[in-house]
Amino acid sequence: MGENGWNLTTTEDLPEDVAGDYLTPSATTHFGVPALIGRGLIPSDAPFGQDAQPVVVLSHKSYTIVGVMPARFT
């Protein structure tokens, strides 16, 4: 299992630091905690020798995702 942390700052009303982690596909199995909704990472999300798939697993926070921007929004 591998992990690499990073931080970013989001801004709505006030700037807020948000911590993130890059995890290997075996991470959720390693921790032994199933996803509350959906699934955790799986090996096909990051096949050996290939670029990882653009997937994300969110932690349980007091935020509501209200939208996802289209691909053309960069």
CHARMM internal coordinates of N, CA and C (Angstrom, degrees):
IC EDIT
DIST 1 N 1 CA 1.4432
DIST 1 CA 1 C 1.5157
ANGL 1 N 1 CA 1 C 108.02
DIST 1 C 2 N 1.3058
ANGL 1 CA 1 C 2 N 116.80
DIHE 1 N 1 CA 1 C 2 N 131.64
DIST 2 N 2 CA 1.4471
ANGL 1 C 2 N 2 CA 121.80
DIHE 1 CA 1 C 2 N 2 CA 178.08
DIST 2 CA 2 C 1.5184
ANGL 2 N 2 CA 2 C 110.84
DIHE 1 C 2 N 2 CA 2 C -122.55
DIST 2 C 3 N 1.3288
ANGL 2 CA 2 C 3 N 115.33
DIHE 2 N 2 CA 2 C 3 N 154.63
DIST 3 N 3 CA 1.4630
ANGL 2 C 3 N 3 CA 120.90
DIHE 2 CA 2 C 3 N 3 CA -177.37
DIST 3 CA 3 C 1.5126
ANGL 3 N 3 CA 3 C 109.03
DIHE 2 C 3 N 3 CA 3 C -150.57
DIST 3 C 4 N 1.3326
ANGL 3 CA 3 C 4 N 115.93
DIHE 3 N 3 CA 3 C 4 N 143.56
DIST 4 N 4 CA 1.4512
ANGL 3 C 4 N 4 CA 121.37
DIHE 3 CA 3 C 4 N 4 CA 176.38
DIST 4 CA 4 C 1.5245
ANGL 4 N 4 CA 4 C 107.47
DIHE 3 C 4 N 4 CA 4 C -143.08
DIST 4 C 5 N 1.3092
ANGL 4 CA 4 C 5 N 118.07
DIHE 4 N 4 CA 4 C 5 N 117.38
DIST 5 N 5 CA 1.4616
ANGL 4 C 5 N 5 CA 121.65
DIHE 4 CA 4 C 5 N 5 CA -177.03
DIST 5 CA 5 C 1.5116
ANGL 5 N 5 CA 5 C 112.38
DIHE 4 C 5 N 5 CA 5 C -88.20
DIST 5 C 6 N 1.3205
ANGL 5 CA 5 C 6 N 116.05
DIHE 5 N 5 CA 5 C 6 N 157.14
DIST 6 N 6 CA 1.4563
ANGL 5 C 6 N 6 CA 122.90
DIHE 5 CA 5 C 6 N 6 CA 175.59
DIST 6 CA 6 C 1.5191
ANGL 6 N 6 CA 6 C 108.76
DIHE 5 C 6 N 6 CA 6 C -154.39
DIST 6 C 7 N 1.3133
ANGL 6 CA 6 C 7 N 116.54
DIHE 6 N 6 CA 6 C 7 N 159.23
DIST 7 N 7 CA 1.4603
ANGL 6 C 7 N 7 CA 122.43
DIHE 6 CA 6 C 7 N 7 CA 178.98
DIST 7 CA 7 C 1.5196
ANGL 7 N 7 CA 7 C 109.76
DIHE 6 C 7 N 7 CA 7 C -124.48
DIST 7 C 8 N 1.3339
ANGL 7 CA 7 C 8 N 115.52
DIHE 7 N 7 CA 7 C 8 N 148.48
DIST 8 N 8 CA 1.4465
ANGL 7 C 8 N 8 CA 120.82
DIHE 7 CA 7 C 8 N 8 CA 174.27
DIST 8 CA 8 C 1.5159
ANGL 8 N 8 CA 8 C 107.98
DIHE 7 C 8 N 8 CA 8 C -142.65
DIST 8 C 9 N 1.2996
ANGL 8 CA 8 C 9 N 116.90
DIHE 8 N 8 CA 8 C 9 N 164.53
DIST 9 N 9 CA 1.4524
ANGL 8 C 9 N 9 CA 121.57
DIHE 8 CA 8 C 9 N 9 CA 179.76
DIST 9 CA 9 C 1.5183
ANGL 9 N 9 CA 9 C 108.90
DIHE 8 C 9 N 9 CA 9 C -117.85
DIST 9 C 10 N 1.3324
ANGL 9 CA 9 C 10 N 116.23
DIHE 9 N 9 CA 9 C 10 N 127.91
DIST 10 N 10 CA 1.4549
ANGL 9 C 10 N 10 CA 121.44
DIHE 9 CA 9 C 10 N 10 CA 175.04
DIST 10 CA 10 C 1.5110
ANGL 10 N 10 CA 10 C 108.39
DIHE 9 C 10 N 10 CA 10 C -106.65
DIST 10 C 11 N 1.3106
ANGL 10 CA 10 C 11 N 116.21
DIHE 10 N 10 CA 10 C 11 N 155.10
DIST 11 N 11 CA 1.4600
ANGL 10 C 11 N 11 CA 120.02
DIHE 10 CA 10 C 11 N 11 CA -179.46
DIST 11 CA 11 C 1.5181
ANGL 11 N 11 CA 11 C 109.34
DIHE 10 C 11 N 11 CA 11 C -134.42
DIST 11 C 12 N 1.3074
ANGL 11 CA 11 C 12 N 116.26
DIHE 11 N 11 CA 11 C 12 N 125.15
DIST 12 N 12 CA 1.4598
ANGL 11 C 12 N 12 CA 122.24
DIHE 11 CA 11 C 12 N 12 CA 168.93
DIST 12 CA 12 C 1.5164
ANGL 12 N 12 CA 12 C 104.84
DIHE 11 C 12 N 12 CA 12 C -123.84
DIST 12 C 13 N 1.3169
ANGL 12 CA 12 C 13 N 117.71
DIHE 12 N 12 CA 12 C 13 N -85.97
DIST 13 N 13 CA 1.4620
ANGL 12 C 13 N 13 CA 120.14
DIHE 12 CA 12 C 13 N 13 CA 172.84
DIST 13 CA 13 C 1.5238
ANGL 13 N 13 CA 13 C 109.69
DIHE 12 C 13 N 13 CA 13 C -88.24
DIST 13 C 14 N 1.3199
ANGL 13 CA 13 C 14 N 116.33
DIHE 13 N 13 CA 13 C 14 N -48.25
DIST 14 N 14 CA 1.4564
ANGL 13 C 14 N 14 CA 122.91
DIHE 13 CA 13 C 14 N 14 CA 179.12
DIST 14 CA 14 C 1.5270
ANGL 14 N 14 CA 14 C 108.88
DIHE 13 C 14 N 14 CA 14 C -128.52
DIST 14 C 15 N 1.3403
ANGL 14 CA 14 C 15 N 118.13
DIHE 14 N 14 CA 14 C 15 N 146.84
DIST 15 N 15 CA 1.4605
ANGL 14 C 15 N 15 CA 119.68
DIHE 14 CA 14 C 15 N 15 CA 176.62
DIST 15 CA 15 C 1.5265
ANGL 15 N 15 CA 15 C 111.34
DIHE 14 C 15 N 15 CA 15 C -58.58
DIST 15 C 16 N 1.3130
ANGL 15 CA 15 C 16 N 116.27
DIHE 15 N 15 CA 15 C 16 N 141.13
DIST 16 N 16 CA 1.4592
ANGL 15 C 16 N 16 CA 121.39
DIHE 15 CA 15 C 16 N 16 CA 178.90
DIST 16 CA 16 C 1.5240
ANGL 16 N 16 CA 16 C 108.79
DIHE 15 C 16 N 16 CA 16 C -137.61
DIST 16 C 17 N 1.3291
ANGL 16 CA 16 C 17 N 116.23
DIHE 16 N 16 CA 16 C 17 N 129.37
DIST 17 N 17 CA 1.4581
ANGL 16 C 17 N 17 CA 120.92
DIHE 16 CA 16 C 17 N 17 CA 176.24
DIST 17 CA 17 C 1.5179
ANGL 17 N 17 CA 17 C 109.44
DIHE 16 C 17 N 17 CA 17 C -76.93
DIST 17 C 18 N 1.3238
ANGL 17 CA 17 C 18 N 116.01
DIHE 17 N 17 CA 17 C 18 N 136.23
DIST 18 N 18 CA 1.4571
ANGL 17 C 18 N 18 CA 122.62
DIHE 17 CA 17 C 18 N 18 CA 178.96
DIST 18 CA 18 C 1.5222
ANGL 18 N 18 CA 18 C 107.34
DIHE 17 C 18 N 18 CA 18 C -126.06
DIST 18 C 19 N 1.3162
ANGL 18 CA 18 C 19 N 116.40
DIHE 18 N 18 CA 18 C 19 N 128.87
DIST 19 N 19 CA 1.4655
ANGL 18 C 19 N 19 CA 121.27
DIHE 18 CA 18 C 19 N 19 CA 178.02
DIST 19 CA 19 C 1.5200
ANGL 19 N 19 CA 19 C 109.78
DIHE 18 C 19 N 19 CA 19 C -92.78
DIST 19 C 20 N 1.3074
ANGL 19 CA 19 C 20 N 116.66
DIHE 19 N 19 CA 19 C 20 N 141.81
DIST 20 N 20 CA 1.4608
ANGL 19 C 20 N 20 CA 122.16
DIHE 19 CA 19 C 20 N 20 CA 177.59
DIST 20 CA 20 C 1.5107
ANGL 20 N 20 CA 20 C 110.32
DIHE 19 C 20 N 20 CA 20 C -134.92
DIST 20 C 21 N 1.3119
ANGL 20 CA 20 C 21 N 116.11
DIHE 20 N 20 CA 20 C 21 N 164.23
DIST 21 N 21 CA 1.4662
ANGL 20 C 21 N 21 CA 122.40
DIHE 20 CA 20 C 21 N 21 CA 177.86
DIST 21 CA 21 C 1.5121
ANGL 21 N 21 CA 21 C 110.00
DIHE 20 C 21 N 21 CA 21 C -139.18
DIST 21 C 22 N 1.3088
ANGL 21 CA 21 C 22 N 115.88
DIHE 21 N 21 CA 21 C 22 N 138.69
DIST 22 N 22 CA 1.4516
ANGL 21 C 22 N 22 CA 121.96
DIHE 21 CA 21 C 22 N 22 CA 166.49
DIST 22 CA 22 C 1.5208
ANGL 22 N 22 CA 22 C 105.57
DIHE 21 C 22 N 22 CA 22 C -92.12
DIST 22 C 23 N 1.3252
ANGL 22 CA 22 C 23 N 118.09
DIHE 22 N 22 CA 22 C 23 N 128.94
DIST 23 N 23 CA 1.4600
ANGL 22 C 23 N 23 CA 121.81
DIHE 22 CA 22 C 23 N 23 CA -178.32
DIST 23 CA 23 C 1.5146
ANGL 23 N 23 CA 23 C 110.31
DIHE 22 C 23 N 23 CA 23 C -125.63
DIST 23 C 24 N 1.3238
ANGL 23 CA 23 C 24 N 116.46
DIHE 23 N 23 CA 23 C 24 N 151.37
DIST 24 N 24 CA 1.4505
ANGL 23 C 24 N 24 CA 120.56
DIHE 23 CA 23 C 24 N 24 CA 172.45
DIST 24 CA 24 C 1.5247
ANGL 24 N 24 CA 24 C 108.90
DIHE 23 C 24 N 24 CA 24 C -74.66
DIST 24 C 25 N 1.3411
ANGL 24 CA 24 C 25 N 118.00
DIHE 24 N 24 CA 24 C 25 N 160.15
DIST 25 N 25 CA 1.4586
ANGL 24 C 25 N 25 CA 120.62
DIHE 24 CA 24 C 25 N 25 CA -176.66
DIST 25 CA 25 C 1.5255
ANGL 25 N 25 CA 25 C 114.37
DIHE 24 C 25 N 25 CA 25 C -62.38
DIST 25 C 26 N 1.3025
ANGL 25 CA 25 C 26 N 118.26
DIHE 25 N 25 CA 25 C 26 N -17.42
DIST 26 N 26 CA 1.4672
ANGL 25 C 26 N 26 CA 120.16
DIHE 25 CA 25 C 26 N 26 CA -179.50
DIST 26 CA 26 C 1.5288
ANGL 26 N 26 CA 26 C 112.46
DIHE 25 C 26 N 26 CA 26 C -88.31
DIST 26 C 27 N 1.3205
ANGL 26 CA 26 C 27 N 118.11
DIHE 26 N 26 CA 26 C 27 N 2.07
DIST 27 N 27 CA 1.4629
ANGL 26 C 27 N 27 CA 121.42
DIHE 26 CA 26 C 27 N 27 CA -172.90
DIST 27 CA 27 C 1.5206
ANGL 27 N 27 CA 27 C 113.19
DIHE 26 C 27 N 27 CA 27 C -60.44
DIST 27 C 28 N 1.3397
ANGL 27 CA 27 C 28 N 118.01
DIHE 27 N 27 CA 27 C 28 N -48.14
DIST 28 N 28 CA 1.4629
ANGL 27 C 28 N 28 CA 118.42
DIHE 27 CA 27 C 28 N 28 CA -176.78
DIST 28 CA 28 C 1.5201
ANGL 28 N 28 CA 28 C 111.32
DIHE 27 C 28 N 28 CA 28 C -67.55
DIST 28 C 29 N 1.3147
ANGL 28 CA 28 C 29 N 118.29
DIHE 28 N 28 CA 28 C 29 N -33.42
DIST 29 N 29 CA 1.4630
ANGL 28 C 29 N 29 CA 121.07
DIHE 28 CA 28 C 29 N 29 CA 174.66
DIST 29 CA 29 C 1.5207
ANGL 29 N 29 CA 29 C 109.66
DIHE 28 C 29 N 29 CA 29 C -66.65
DIST 29 C 30 N 1.3221
ANGL 29 CA 29 C 30 N 116.14
DIHE 29 N 29 CA 29 C 30 N -42.03
DIST 30 N 30 CA 1.4662
ANGL 29 C 30 N 30 CA 121.57
DIHE 29 CA 29 C 30 N 30 CA -179.93
DIST 30 CA 30 C 1.5319
ANGL 30 N 30 CA 30 C 111.00
DIHE 29 C 30 N 30 CA 30 C -59.79
DIST 30 C 31 N 1.3340
ANGL 30 CA 30 C 31 N 117.17
DIHE 30 N 30 CA 30 C 31 N -44.61
DIST 31 N 31 CA 1.4634
ANGL 30 C 31 N 31 CA 120.71
DIHE 30 CA 30 C 31 N 31 CA -178.79
DIST 31 CA 31 C 1.5218
ANGL 31 N 31 CA 31 C 112.56
DIHE 30 C 31 N 31 CA 31 C -76.57
DIST 31 C 32 N 1.3324
ANGL 31 CA 31 C 32 N 117.86
DIHE 31 N 31 CA 31 C 32 N -19.41
DIST 32 N 32 CA 1.4552
ANGL 31 C 32 N 32 CA 121.32
DIHE 31 CA 31 C 32 N 32 CA 177.70
DIST 32 CA 32 C 1.5187
ANGL 32 N 32 CA 32 C 114.40
DIHE 31 C 32 N 32 CA 32 C 70.59
DIST 32 C 33 N 1.3245
ANGL 32 CA 32 C 33 N 117.37
DIHE 32 N 32 CA 32 C 33 N 25.34
DIST 33 N 33 CA 1.4639
ANGL 32 C 33 N 33 CA 121.12
DIHE 32 CA 32 C 33 N 33 CA 179.95
DIST 33 CA 33 C 1.5277
ANGL 33 N 33 CA 33 C 108.01
DIHE 32 C 33 N 33 CA 33 C -118.41
DIST 33 C 34 N 1.3395
ANGL 33 CA 33 C 34 N 117.65
DIHE 33 N 33 CA 33 C 34 N 114.66
DIST 34 N 34 CA 1.4691
ANGL 33 C 34 N 34 CA 118.97
DIHE 33 CA 33 C 34 N 34 CA 178.95
DIST 34 CA 34 C 1.5213
ANGL 34 N 34 CA 34 C 111.07
DIHE 33 C 34 N 34 CA 34 C -73.84
DIST 34 C 35 N 1.3089
ANGL 34 CA 34 C 35 N 116.29
DIHE 34 N 34 CA 34 C 35 N 157.79
DIST 35 N 35 CA 1.4604
ANGL 34 C 35 N 35 CA 121.61
DIHE 34 CA 34 C 35 N 35 CA 177.40
DIST 35 CA 35 C 1.5250
ANGL 35 N 35 CA 35 C 110.05
DIHE 34 C 35 N 35 CA 35 C -66.99
DIST 35 C 36 N 1.3148
ANGL 35 CA 35 C 36 N 116.63
DIHE 35 N 35 CA 35 C 36 N 141.99
DIST 36 N 36 CA 1.4606
ANGL 35 C 36 N 36 CA 121.88
DIHE 35 CA 35 C 36 N 36 CA 175.88
DIST 36 CA 36 C 1.5274
ANGL 36 N 36 CA 36 C 109.75
DIHE 35 C 36 N 36 CA 36 C -69.62
DIST 36 C 37 N 1.3232
ANGL 36 CA 36 C 37 N 116.05
DIHE 36 N 36 CA 36 C 37 N -41.06
DIST 37 N 37 CA 1.4654
ANGL 36 C 37 N 37 CA 123.30
DIHE 36 CA 36 C 37 N 37 CA 177.84
DIST 37 CA 37 C 1.5216
ANGL 37 N 37 CA 37 C 107.36
DIHE 36 C 37 N 37 CA 37 C -133.43
DIST 37 C 38 N 1.2948
ANGL 37 CA 37 C 38 N 118.00
DIHE 37 N 37 CA 37 C 38 N 136.92
DIST 38 N 38 CA 1.4592
ANGL 37 C 38 N 38 CA 121.12
DIHE 37 CA 37 C 38 N 38 CA 178.58
DIST 38 CA 38 C 1.5235
ANGL 38 N 38 CA 38 C 111.48
DIHE 37 C 38 N 38 CA 38 C 77.34
DIST 38 C 39 N 1.3284
ANGL 38 CA 38 C 39 N 116.73
DIHE 38 N 38 CA 38 C 39 N -134.19
DIST 39 N 39 CA 1.4661
ANGL 38 C 39 N 39 CA 121.25
DIHE 38 CA 38 C 39 N 39 CA -176.32
DIST 39 CA 39 C 1.5150
ANGL 39 N 39 CA 39 C 110.27
DIHE 38 C 39 N 39 CA 39 C -144.67
DIST 39 C 40 N 1.3078
ANGL 39 CA 39 C 40 N 115.01
DIHE 39 N 39 CA 39 C 40 N 166.67
DIST 40 N 40 CA 1.4552
ANGL 39 C 40 N 40 CA 120.98
DIHE 39 CA 39 C 40 N 40 CA 172.47
DIST 40 CA 40 C 1.5169
ANGL 40 N 40 CA 40 C 109.70
DIHE 39 C 40 N 40 CA 40 C -88.48
DIST 40 C 41 N 1.3027
ANGL 40 CA 40 C 41 N 115.92
DIHE 40 N 40 CA 40 C 41 N -171.16
DIST 41 N 41 CA 1.4584
ANGL 40 C 41 N 41 CA 121.05
DIHE 40 CA 40 C 41 N 41 CA 177.90
DIST 41 CA 41 C 1.5208
ANGL 41 N 41 CA 41 C 110.19
DIHE 40 C 41 N 41 CA 41 C -71.29
DIST 41 C 42 N 1.3274
ANGL 41 CA 41 C 42 N 116.27
DIHE 41 N 41 CA 41 C 42 N 146.85
DIST 42 N 42 CA 1.4607
ANGL 41 C 42 N 42 CA 122.38
DIHE 41 CA 41 C 42 N 42 CA 178.21
DIST 42 CA 42 C 1.5284
ANGL 42 N 42 CA 42 C 108.40
DIHE 41 C 42 N 42 CA 42 C -131.33
DIST 42 C 43 N 1.3409
ANGL 42 CA 42 C 43 N 117.85
DIHE 42 N 42 CA 42 C 43 N 160.32
DIST 43 N 43 CA 1.4712
ANGL 42 C 43 N 43 CA 120.48
DIHE 42 CA 42 C 43 N 43 CA -176.15
DIST 43 CA 43 C 1.5267
ANGL 43 N 43 CA 43 C 114.51
DIHE 42 C 43 N 43 CA 43 C -54.13
DIST 43 C 44 N 1.3231
ANGL 43 CA 43 C 44 N 118.83
DIHE 43 N 43 CA 43 C 44 N -33.83
DIST 44 N 44 CA 1.4674
ANGL 43 C 44 N 44 CA 119.41
DIHE 43 CA 43 C 44 N 44 CA -179.05
DIST 44 CA 44 C 1.5310
ANGL 44 N 44 CA 44 C 112.70
DIHE 43 C 44 N 44 CA 44 C -71.51
DIST 44 C 45 N 1.3340
ANGL 44 CA 44 C 45 N 117.56
DIHE 44 N 44 CA 44 C 45 N -8.80
DIST 45 N 45 CA 1.4602
ANGL 44 C 45 N 45 CA 120.58
DIHE 44 CA 44 C 45 N 45 CA 174.49
DIST 45 CA 45 C 1.5265
ANGL 45 N 45 CA 45 C 111.70
DIHE 44 C 45 N 45 CA 45 C -73.61
DIST 45 C 46 N 1.3274
ANGL 45 CA 45 C 46 N 117.18
DIHE 45 N 45 CA 45 C 46 N -21.53
DIST 46 N 46 CA 1.4648
ANGL 45 C 46 N 46 CA 121.71
DIHE 45 CA 45 C 46 N 46 CA -179.83
DIST 46 CA 46 C 1.5234
ANGL 46 N 46 CA 46 C 109.54
DIHE 45 C 46 N 46 CA 46 C -147.58
DIST 46 C 47 N 1.3414
ANGL 46 CA 46 C 47 N 117.52
DIHE 46 N 46 CA 46 C 47 N 71.87
DIST 47 N 47 CA 1.4647
ANGL 46 C 47 N 47 CA 120.15
DIHE 46 CA 46 C 47 N 47 CA -179.53
DIST 47 CA 47 C 1.5244
ANGL 47 N 47 CA 47 C 111.54
DIHE 46 C 47 N 47 CA 47 C -60.65
DIST 47 C 48 N 1.3212
ANGL 47 CA 47 C 48 N 116.80
DIHE 47 N 47 CA 47 C 48 N 139.26
DIST 48 N 48 CA 1.4597
ANGL 47 C 48 N 48 CA 122.06
DIHE 47 CA 47 C 48 N 48 CA -179.18
DIST 48 CA 48 C 1.5240
ANGL 48 N 48 CA 48 C 109.92
DIHE 47 C 48 N 48 CA 48 C -56.59
DIST 48 C 49 N 1.3214
ANGL 48 CA 48 C 49 N 116.27
DIHE 48 N 48 CA 48 C 49 N 131.80
DIST 49 N 49 CA 1.4532
ANGL 48 C 49 N 49 CA 122.39
DIHE 48 CA 48 C 49 N 49 CA 177.38
DIST 49 CA 49 C 1.5206
ANGL 49 N 49 CA 49 C 114.27
DIHE 48 C 49 N 49 CA 49 C 80.68
DIST 49 C 50 N 1.3273
ANGL 49 CA 49 C 50 N 118.10
DIHE 49 N 49 CA 49 C 50 N 4.71
DIST 50 N 50 CA 1.4623
ANGL 49 C 50 N 50 CA 121.93
DIHE 49 CA 49 C 50 N 50 CA -179.98
DIST 50 CA 50 C 1.5248
ANGL 50 N 50 CA 50 C 109.13
DIHE 49 C 50 N 50 CA 50 C -126.52
DIST 50 C 51 N 1.3156
ANGL 50 CA 50 C 51 N 115.87
DIHE 50 N 50 CA 50 C 51 N 162.25
DIST 51 N 51 CA 1.4551
ANGL 50 C 51 N 51 CA 119.72
DIHE 50 CA 50 C 51 N 51 CA 174.54
DIST 51 CA 51 C 1.5208
ANGL 51 N 51 CA 51 C 109.57
DIHE 50 C 51 N 51 CA 51 C -66.52
DIST 51 C 52 N 1.3144
ANGL 51 CA 51 C 52 N 116.65
DIHE 51 N 51 CA 51 C 52 N 142.94
DIST 52 N 52 CA 1.4627
ANGL 51 C 52 N 52 CA 121.44
DIHE 51 CA 51 C 52 N 52 CA 178.01
DIST 52 CA 52 C 1.5274
ANGL 52 N 52 CA 52 C 110.19
DIHE 51 C 52 N 52 CA 52 C -67.46
DIST 52 C 53 N 1.3262
ANGL 52 CA 52 C 53 N 115.76
DIHE 52 N 52 CA 52 C 53 N 152.04
DIST 53 N 53 CA 1.4531
ANGL 52 C 53 N 53 CA 121.91
DIHE 52 CA 52 C 53 N 53 CA 175.70
DIST 53 CA 53 C 1.5327
ANGL 53 N 53 CA 53 C 108.99
DIHE 52 C 53 N 53 CA 53 C -71.50
DIST 53 C 54 N 1.3289
ANGL 53 CA 53 C 54 N 118.67
DIHE 53 N 53 CA 53 C 54 N 151.83
DIST 54 N 54 CA 1.4694
ANGL 53 C 54 N 54 CA 121.10
DIHE 53 CA 53 C 54 N 54 CA 179.27
DIST 54 CA 54 C 1.5364
ANGL 54 N 54 CA 54 C 110.18
DIHE 53 C 54 N 54 CA 54 C -81.08
DIST 54 C 55 N 1.3184
ANGL 54 CA 54 C 55 N 116.38
DIHE 54 N 54 CA 54 C 55 N 77.27
DIST 55 N 55 CA 1.4633
ANGL 54 C 55 N 55 CA 121.45
DIHE 54 CA 54 C 55 N 55 CA -178.83
DIST 55 CA 55 C 1.5214
ANGL 55 N 55 CA 55 C 109.44
DIHE 54 C 55 N 55 CA 55 C -120.28
DIST 55 C 56 N 1.3228
ANGL 55 CA 55 C 56 N 116.27
DIHE 55 N 55 CA 55 C 56 N 159.59
DIST 56 N 56 CA 1.4563
ANGL 55 C 56 N 56 CA 121.37
DIHE 55 CA 55 C 56 N 56 CA -179.64
DIST 56 CA 56 C 1.5265
ANGL 56 N 56 CA 56 C 108.68
DIHE 55 C 56 N 56 CA 56 C -145.66
DIST 56 C 57 N 1.3272
ANGL 56 CA 56 C 57 N 115.91
DIHE 56 N 56 CA 56 C 57 N 144.55
DIST 57 N 57 CA 1.4576
ANGL 56 C 57 N 57 CA 123.03
DIHE 56 CA 56 C 57 N 57 CA 171.86
DIST 57 CA 57 C 1.5259
ANGL 57 N 57 CA 57 C 105.79
DIHE 56 C 57 N 57 CA 57 C -118.88
DIST 57 C 58 N 1.3167
ANGL 57 CA 57 C 58 N 117.08
DIHE 57 N 57 CA 57 C 58 N 125.87
DIST 58 N 58 CA 1.4563
ANGL 57 C 58 N 58 CA 121.89
DIHE 57 CA 57 C 58 N 58 CA -177.53
DIST 58 CA 58 C 1.5206
ANGL 58 N 58 CA 58 C 110.84
DIHE 57 C 58 N 58 CA 58 C -95.06
DIST 58 C 59 N 1.3195
ANGL 58 CA 58 C 59 N 116.20
DIHE 58 N 58 CA 58 C 59 N 146.81
DIST 59 N 59 CA 1.4591
ANGL 58 C 59 N 59 CA 119.86
DIHE 58 CA 58 C 59 N 59 CA 173.27
DIST 59 CA 59 C 1.5242
ANGL 59 N 59 CA 59 C 108.75
DIHE 58 C 59 N 59 CA 59 C -82.95
DIST 59 C 60 N 1.3100
ANGL 59 CA 59 C 60 N 116.35
DIHE 59 N 59 CA 59 C 60 N 165.52
DIST 60 N 60 CA 1.4636
ANGL 59 C 60 N 60 CA 121.16
DIHE 59 CA 59 C 60 N 60 CA -178.90
DIST 60 CA 60 C 1.5250
ANGL 60 N 60 CA 60 C 108.72
DIHE 59 C 60 N 60 CA 60 C -82.31
DIST 60 C 61 N 1.3075
ANGL 60 CA 60 C 61 N 116.36
DIHE 60 N 60 CA 60 C 61 N 104.30
DIST 61 N 61 CA 1.4722
ANGL 60 C 61 N 61 CA 122.74
DIHE 60 CA 60 C 61 N 61 CA 179.86
DIST 61 CA 61 C 1.5145
ANGL 61 N 61 CA 61 C 109.24
DIHE 60 C 61 N 61 CA 61 C -125.81
DIST 61 C 62 N 1.3085
ANGL 61 CA 61 C 62 N 115.92
DIHE 61 N 61 CA 61 C 62 N 171.66
DIST 62 N 62 CA 1.4594
ANGL 61 C 62 N 62 CA 119.80
DIHE 61 CA 61 C 62 N 62 CA -178.58
DIST 62 CA 62 C 1.5292
ANGL 62 N 62 CA 62 C 111.32
DIHE 61 C 62 N 62 CA 62 C -89.97
DIST 62 C 63 N 1.3245
ANGL 62 CA 62 C 63 N 117.23
DIHE 62 N 62 CA 62 C 63 N 50.21
DIST 63 N 63 CA 1.4444
ANGL 62 C 63 N 63 CA 123.18
DIHE 62 CA 62 C 63 N 63 CA 176.68
DIST 63 CA 63 C 1.5212
ANGL 63 N 63 CA 63 C 108.89
DIHE 62 C 63 N 63 CA 63 C -124.46
DIST 63 C 64 N 1.3108
ANGL 63 CA 63 C 64 N 116.44
DIHE 63 N 63 CA 63 C 64 N 153.20
DIST 64 N 64 CA 1.4529
ANGL 63 C 64 N 64 CA 122.56
DIHE 63 CA 63 C 64 N 64 CA 174.74
DIST 64 CA 64 C 1.5191
ANGL 64 N 64 CA 64 C 107.82
DIHE 63 C 64 N 64 CA 64 C -116.10
DIST 64 C 65 N 1.3113
ANGL 64 CA 64 C 65 N 117.35
DIHE 64 N 64 CA 64 C 65 N 127.34
DIST 65 N 65 CA 1.4637
ANGL 64 C 65 N 65 CA 121.32
DIHE 64 CA 64 C 65 N 65 CA 175.69
DIST 65 CA 65 C 1.5253
ANGL 65 N 65 CA 65 C 106.22
DIHE 64 C 65 N 65 CA 65 C -76.67
DIST 65 C 66 N 1.3164
ANGL 65 CA 65 C 66 N 116.67
DIHE 65 N 65 CA 65 C 66 N 118.30
DIST 66 N 66 CA 1.4498
ANGL 65 C 66 N 66 CA 120.45
DIHE 65 CA 65 C 66 N 66 CA -175.38
DIST 66 CA 66 C 1.5319
ANGL 66 N 66 CA 66 C 112.96
DIHE 65 C 66 N 66 CA 66 C -103.49
DIST 66 C 67 N 1.3228
ANGL 66 CA 66 C 67 N 117.18
DIHE 66 N 66 CA 66 C 67 N -9.24
DIST 67 N 67 CA 1.4501
ANGL 66 C 67 N 67 CA 118.47
DIHE 66 CA 66 C 67 N 67 CA 178.93
DIST 67 CA 67 C 1.5153
ANGL 67 N 67 CA 67 C 111.62
DIHE 66 C 67 N 67 CA 67 C -176.13
DIST 67 C 68 N 1.3056
ANGL 67 CA 67 C 68 N 114.69
DIHE 67 N 67 CA 67 C 68 N 162.52
DIST 68 N 68 CA 1.4644
ANGL 67 C 68 N 68 CA 123.21
DIHE 67 CA 67 C 68 N 68 CA 175.90
DIST 68 CA 68 C 1.5192
ANGL 68 N 68 CA 68 C 106.14
DIHE 67 C 68 N 68 CA 68 C -131.71
DIST 68 C 69 N 1.3150
ANGL 68 CA 68 C 69 N 117.08
DIHE 68 N 68 CA 68 C 69 N 125.95
DIST 69 N 69 CA 1.4539
ANGL 68 C 69 N 69 CA 121.69
DIHE 68 CA 68 C 69 N 69 CA -176.89
DIST 69 CA 69 C 1.5338
ANGL 69 N 69 CA 69 C 110.45
DIHE 68 C 69 N 69 CA 69 C -75.37
DIST 69 C 70 N 1.3392
ANGL 69 CA 69 C 70 N 117.98
DIHE 69 N 69 CA 69 C 70 N 153.43
DIST 70 N 70 CA 1.4624
ANGL 69 C 70 N 70 CA 121.07
DIHE 69 CA 69 C 70 N 70 CA 179.70
DIST 70 CA 70 C 1.5221
ANGL 70 N 70 CA 70 C 111.54
DIHE 69 C 70 N 70 CA 70 C -70.14
DIST 70 C 71 N 1.3120
ANGL 70 CA 70 C 71 N 115.97
DIHE 70 N 70 CA 70 C 71 N 164.09
DIST 71 N 71 CA 1.4693
ANGL 70 C 71 N 71 CA 122.11
DIHE 70 CA 70 C 71 N 71 CA -176.84
DIST 71 CA 71 C 1.5239
ANGL 71 N 71 CA 71 C 112.57
DIHE 70 C 71 N 71 CA 71 C -57.43
DIST 71 C 72 N 1.3124
ANGL 71 CA 71 C 72 N 117.44
DIHE 71 N 71 CA 71 C 72 N -32.91
DIST 72 N 72 CA 1.4746
ANGL 71 C 72 N 72 CA 119.81
DIHE 71 CA 71 C 72 N 72 CA -177.36
DIST 72 CA 72 C 1.5319
ANGL 72 N 72 CA 72 C 112.67
DIHE 71 C 72 N 72 CA 72 C -71.40
DIST 72 C 73 N 1.3377
ANGL 72 CA 72 C 73 N 118.17
DIHE 72 N 72 CA 72 C 73 N -13.38
DIST 73 N 73 CA 1.4593
ANGL 72 C 73 N 73 CA 122.71
DIHE 72 CA 72 C 73 N 73 CA 178.66
DIST 73 CA 73 C 1.5165
ANGL 73 N 73 CA 73 C 108.41
DIHE 72 C 73 N 73 CA 73 C -85.63
DIST 73 C 74 N 1.3346
ANGL 73 CA 73 C 74 N 117.26
DIHE 73 N 73 CA 73 C 74 N 108.04
DIST 74 N 74 CA 1.4770
ANGL 73 C 74 N 74 CA 119.02
DIHE 73 CA 73 C 74 N 74 CA -177.72
DIST 74 CA 74 C 1.4966
ANGL 74 N 74 CA 74 C 111.53
DIHE 73 C 74 N 74 CA 74 C -120.67
END
COOR INIT
IC SEED 1 N 1 CA 1 C
IC BUILD
